[in-house]
Amino acid sequence: MSKPRSIFHRMLLCTGIALLAVSTAAAVPQLLNHQGRIAVDGVLYQGGGQFKFALVNAGATTSYWSNDGTSTAGSEPTAAVALPVAKGLYAVLLGDSALGNMTALPAAVFDNDEVYLRVWFSDGVNGSELISPDHRLAVAPYALRAGTEVAPRNGARALLMKRAGF
């Protein structure tokens, strides 16, 4: 194979890998699946529930995100998200702005080492109550952050170039 043609193929390979990295990053949905179980007075709840969510630090002194964007210092958000609860079970995609009172979830939240989910629940009768303890998030939510890297970092770029023969 001639030298110019070989260089062209290597450059084409690097361009293809870079485009794949960009398209993969754009495809990462900024949603976090959360499921929970609710009981009121020891009985599994059935019906519509009002939920509030916040992502906070370990001491709940800093709010990184909340469903309506109003939580500060780990406080309860103002507006609730209405969710169905069946046999005590509920599920929600945090950051799904198609839901009422739900703001988008920025990937930068997971720049923090420890992130905890705080949840408040109201059955519409007994008022809003903090469900404790806060739940520490691990591994999967941090994959959301991976989607923000558009190009390889310098070390990865150097390795890629070396493998391509540059």
DAJO-V436609 format. One record per backbone hydrogen bond with DSSP energy under -1.0 kcal/mol. NH is the residue of the N-H (numbers start at 1). CO is the residue of the C=O. If there is no record, write none. Layout:
# DAJO-V436609
nh->{NH/NH}
co->{CO/CO}
This chain:
# DAJO-V436609
nh->{6/7/8/9/10/11/12/13/14/15/16/17/18/19/20/21/22/23/24/25/26/27/31/32/34/36/38/40/43/45/47/49/50/51/52/54/55/56/57/60/64/65/67/75/81/83/85/86/88/89/90/92/94/96/97/99/102/103/109/110/111/112/116/117/118/120/121/122/129/131/135/137/140/142/143/144/148/149/157/158/159/160/161/162/163/164/165/166}
co->{2/3/4/5/6/7/8/9/10/11/12/13/14/15/16/17/18/19/20/21/22/23/29/94/92/90/88/43/40/38/85/83/122/81/120/118/65/116/62/57/55/55/53/72/51/49/47/89/45/86/36/34/32/93/95/96/99/67/106/107/108/109/56/135/54/52/129/50/121/119/117/115/138/139/140/141/145/146/153/154/155/156/157/158/159/160/162/161}
